Structure formats: structure tokens, C-alpha cells
């Protein structure tokens, strides 16, 4: 099963110093996600609590790159693994706010991109969180207006959107620009290419109005642009070895991991079970993810967006740790991150225990695990 590479830098490697991105961390921590009243999500009568714990608080983003969280919740697979300990959920729109929620105890475990995970780890001097598993790879594309841009060289001089200054896609695009030999000031986005930081929610409208010529964005935004007449000029997966790069990790508060390892293990079992079910039942899983998106946002994705977006995302238990340094180096090269010490950012002990018990291959931390 293809693994998922999280361009660490893609989803919010905000500078450990002071990127405007970090201002988002001061915002509200996220929204309590409504229950869909599904019997699958309810605690089964007579179930025992793990370690006597009443609840575990789980965070995720309401988008397809967090498919494990969406499907695992919708199908009740996390709750099944947790027994009598109730899973409570919160949804987020930005990595920094999810990190703040983790630091404050508003959530215990979260699905998140690699960049905010790195930023949270480095800003706390390695004391706030651990990456404990992988979830997804891929699902990032450069989509352009085919009337204005017909080849990669035509990107020079054009206005291309990324989701946020210093986020994972932003850093990946800046790195790609540098590889072309072009110059762009990372902070202002001005140069041989105009990098326009635009919230994914309004990027399709910006594209339709002609204020941008394309965008380097994750799914489902990429497929929304294609539905508006855009053309995929580049799939980021093509730039990575084996076409794999992590886009979503699982993180946990170090405090919660120390105090409730059995609960963390149960959530990881739910994740592994969910990923196995997704890969065995892709059509059902796609429908489940879309159903949960509707619960969380009030709106499901249309088939012409959902279908191509789903195909480009690879679900995996492997956090693809070997890509972590590469992605961090991209942010350092762009001037958006001071060289970080990532030793100890991973603790894959419980994940490998769960994988071993399930008869599946264990995963590697690329030398960045807890010693």
C-alpha cells in the first residue's frame, strides 16, 4: 500500500522564529465537531473504559488528506478500539491552532501535516509532542489556467496561489521555484513568480475571477480547480522517490502519551484498522469520508471533485520518516525555518506493536525516534 509523504514543510512549517502564520495559533483552538448520531460512533453498552479514562479528545482537519480520521470516525472504528472510553472530536482549519489545542490539553491526539508538527516540536524544544504514526501521502498538485500556462516554463511571471505563508505546500512550491533557477522573496512572494497566499476556501473563486493563474494546493482544492477548467500541470508526487511524501501524520501530547499509553495504543489500533478497511473498500471508504465531511462542514463534495481527489491520496500507516529531513531542509533553504533538531520527534513503539499484532510490516523512524 503506497505510503504517504508529508512534505513537512508543506502544511505549516512556520518559522520557529516569527512567521505571520504563527499568529493563527492565537485564534480559537478549533470547533467541536458535531456527532453524526451514528450508532457506529456510540459507546457500546457494557464496554470497559481503558485505564478508567472517560474520554480521549481527537483533532483533525475536515479535508480528504485526513481520510483516516474521517472514515475511522464515520465507521466507528476508533470507538470500537476504545471500548468504553469515549472518543470526542474537534475539527481545525490551520495547523498552528491544532498545535495550540494539543499544548493546552484541548485535544490529546491529532491528525496534522508535518510542517506544523515540526514547528510545534521545535518551538517547545522537543517537549510538546511526538509523531506516532502516518496516515496519508500525496494529493498535492499544481493546477493552472491552460489558456495562460501551457508548460512548466510558462509558470515564470505568473500568479500562483499557495494556501499560507510557510505552510507545507508553500514551502514545496518555493523549493520547486528555486530548482528552476528562478528567484522569489519568500516573505513577500514577489519575484520571477508571484506567490499569492490564499486560503483554500477562496482559491477556486480567485481562479474563476482571474486574479490568480494557478495554484499549488492539496486535495480537494486541486480537483475543485480542475472542475472549473483548470489543468493539472504537475503532481508533486512525481518529484519524490517512489512518488511518496507524507502529507498527514498522527501526533500526541507527550504528557498524554506518558499517562495513557494504552489509550494511545487503542487509537492507533483504530487507525490501523481504518487504513486496512479503506484500502480494502475504496469506494465505501470514499463515501464514508464524504459523509463525515458533510457532518463536519454541512456540505459534501460533488462526484467530479471527490473522485479524482480520492484517487490521488494514498493511505498508509508509515509516517515516511525518511522524508522529514528533506522537507525541513526545503523550509530552511527558503529562509522560513532555522535548522531544526528533530531527534526524538518520532515514537513509533506503540504503532509497531499494533502492526506486529496485526501481522503487518513495522515502520522506521529514520533515526529520529526517541532514544
Secondary structure by P-SEA (a helix, b strand, c coil): cbbbbbccccccccccccccccccccccccccccccccccccccccccccccccbbbbbbcccccaaaaaaaaaaaaaaaaaccccccccccccaaaaaaaaaaccccbbbbcaaaaaaaaaaacccccccccccccccccccccccccccccccccbbbbccccccaaaaaaaaaaaaaccccccccccccbbbbbccccaaaaaaaaccccccccccaaaaaaaaacccccccccccccccccccbbbbbcaaaaaacaaaaaaaaaaaaaaaaaaaacaaaaaaaaaaaaaaaccccccaaaaaaaaaaccccccccccaaaaaaaaaaaacccccccccccccaaaaaaaaaaacbbbbbccccccc
